C-alpha cells in the first residue's frame, strides 16, 4: 500500500496568561481546592509553570489514565488515583468518587 500522510493539527494545547487564573491560584495556595484532576501531561506542565510541584502535591492529585499518571510521577507529583477506566469522563468521575469513598 502507498499512502501520503498529512499531519493536521486538531488543536494546540498552550499555557494561558497566568493573570486569567489568579483567583484559582489563590484558592490553591490557601488550601481551598480539594482535588486537582489532570487529563493530560500538558495540563500538568502548565500548572507547574504557574505554581510549583510542592504546592500541587499538597492537594489530592488524580489523573485520567496511566499515561498521564506516569508523566505526573516523572514531573515530581504523587497521584493518589489514576483512572483504570479511561474511555469516558463519566468513568473518571465515577472512579474518583469510588476512591474517595474508600479513602474515608
C-alpha positions in Angstrom: 0.0 0.0 0.0 1.1 3.5 -0.7 0.0 6.4 1.4 0.6 10.1 1.6 0.4 11.2 5.3 -0.5 14.8 6.1 -0.4 15.9 9.7 -3.3 18.2 10.6 -3.4 19.9 14.0 -6.8 19.3 15.6 -6.0 21.6 18.5 -3.0 23.1 20.2 -2.7 23.0 24.0 -0.8 26.0 25.3 -0.5 27.8 28.6 -2.8 30.8 29.0 -1.8 34.0 30.7 -1.4 33.4 34.4 -3.5 36.5 35.1 -6.5 34.5 34.0 -6.0 32.2 36.9 -5.2 34.4 39.8 -8.3 33.5 41.9 -7.7 29.8 41.3 -4.1 30.0 42.2 -5.0 31.9 45.4 -7.5 29.2 46.3 -4.8 26.6 45.7 -2.3 28.4 47.9 -4.9 28.7 50.7 -5.8 25.0 50.6 -9.3 25.6 49.3 -9.1 23.2 46.4 -9.7 19.5 47.4 -8.8 17.7 44.2 -6.7 18.5 41.2 -7.7 16.3 38.2 -5.4 16.1 35.3 -6.4 14.7 31.9 -3.2 15.4 30.1 0.5 16.0 30.6 0.2 19.4 29.1 -2.2 20.4 31.9 0.3 19.2 34.5 3.2 21.1 32.9 1.1 24.3 32.7 0.1 24.2 36.3 3.6 23.5 37.4 4.7 26.6 35.5 2.0 28.7 37.2 2.7 27.4 40.7 5.0 24.6 41.9 5.1 20.8 42.3 5.2 21.2 46.1 2.0 23.3 46.1 0.2 21.0 43.7 1.3 17.9 45.6 -0.3 19.2 48.9 -3.7 18.5 47.3 -5.2 15.2 46.2 -3.9 14.7 42.7 -5.8 12.4 40.3 -5.0 11.5 36.7 -7.3 10.4 33.9 -5.2 7.3 32.9 -1.8 5.6 33.2 -0.1 7.8 30.5 -0.9 11.0 32.4 -0.3 9.3 35.7 3.2 8.1 34.8 4.1 11.6 33.4 2.8 13.2 36.6 5.2 11.0 38.5 8.1 11.9 36.2 7.3 15.6 36.8 7.5 15.1 40.6 3.9 14.6 41.6 2.4 11.8 43.5 -1.1 11.0 42.1 -3.4 9.3 44.6 -5.7 8.0 42.0 -5.0 7.0 38.3 -8.0 6.1 36.3 -8.3 2.5 35.2 -11.4 3.0 33.0 -10.5 6.0 30.9 -12.8 5.6 27.9 -15.0 8.5 29.2 -15.0 11.3 31.7 -18.0 9.7 33.4 -15.8 6.7 34.2 -13.1 9.0 35.5 -15.5 10.8 37.8 -17.0 7.6 39.0 -13.5 6.2 39.7 -12.6 9.3 41.7 -15.9 9.0 43.7 -15.2 5.3 44.5 -11.6 6.1 45.5 -12.7 8.9 47.8 -15.4 6.7 49.5 -12.8 4.0 50.2 -10.3 6.6 51.4 -12.7 7.8 54.2 
